């Protein structure tokens, strides 16, 4: 039997796939070793190419290159560059970012539910049945939902995306997961030389998109202006230099206008906003229904971003209440100050959540947590426990970090009153959840 070496990416195996695993993989075994296989389905017999792993590795990674026995849930992939089987025939890897596109949408949600249940069991010690809800009634086959998209630029100056876990760039000529306004810019037709990346935000409310040009070192200002001039109006165009944290307007505005449940928001440059077109409505509804904020209450909105949850919470608690809104990013915190201007009951603090909580001594009736993918962590959970709120609403974009933090809450005597999981990233392995925690 052939053995893989540390740099051997040509080893091919025939494997039978079993359960799904967190991260977009499926589990198979070869001579007792676990192999994490992408682009497969449980029950399938597949031929794979090992992409990562040597003889001493605890596990291997592999990509499916041929299906020998197909699952009844396998469908034609909606995006050719991300189709692993087509890519294998062409002798190249698939684009990352649509790794569940070969799976029927209902089955995607069933698999995500199983993955979430497994994370709860393994990391929180909890047995709980999970169902994954579609984001809206018209999910369009899991297409046309991304209001944000990031692209690389290859050496020829063409729009491209990375292969999974790789610096290799694959040219692209559309992005079917993106809302139409992003594809209508037709950036793949442009010569984007002297750029390393292009990022696009196209609000679901139909307001003007924003295109961020990330220049290569030494890029000519004249060249950047020429690229901006070819991008169709009414899109705004700006230059974003991440190392300097510098945003320079070329045309229009350096921010986009978002809206949700009667509130208006500006989101500048690379500022965070929920990606799915329906996510702000869905998650705000879950937060308000779960916390049921009342006039006069004091609420904390932690990792608050541009104020998506802060604004409706402030409206609910009214002038007699208060909302502590904490965000780490200076730019996003500045957006929050503009978005929440005039709401005297809101205290906006820019800084790390754990540092702010250490200095904050007022009582809290309820808390909303919406941390980044890494989760809130033990220290923040213990600090919140010490503030003695009666309820915590936890918005999570990663089931593993949520389950780990849930375990910390459970050990401190909290219970999970409600859990909703939303399919806000169709055709990918990602999902979003809202957990309602109360003191036991």
Buried (B, 14 or more C-beta within 10 A) or exposed (E): EEEBEEEBBEBEBEBBBBEBBBEBBBBBEBEEBBBBBBBBBBBBBBBBBBBBBEEEBEEBBBBBBBBEEBBEBBBEBBBBBBBBBBBBEEEEBBBBBBBBBBBBBEBBBBBBBBBBBBBBEBBBEBEEEBEBBBBBEEBEBBBBBBBBBBBBBBEEBBBBBBBBEEEEBBBBEBBBBBBEBBBEBBBBEBBBBBBBBBBBBBBBBEBBBBBBBBBEEEBEEEBBBEBBEEBEEEBBBBBBBEEEEEBBEBBBBBBBBBBBEEBEBBBBBBBBBBBBBBBBBBBBBBBBEBBEBEEEBBBBBBBBBBBBBBBBBBBBBBEEBBBBBBBBBEBBBBBBBEBBEEBEBBBBBBBEBBEBBEEBEEEBBBBBBBBEEEBBBEEBBBBBBEBEBEBBBBBBBBBBBBBBBBBBBBBBEBEBEEBBBBBBBBBBBBBBBBBBBBBE
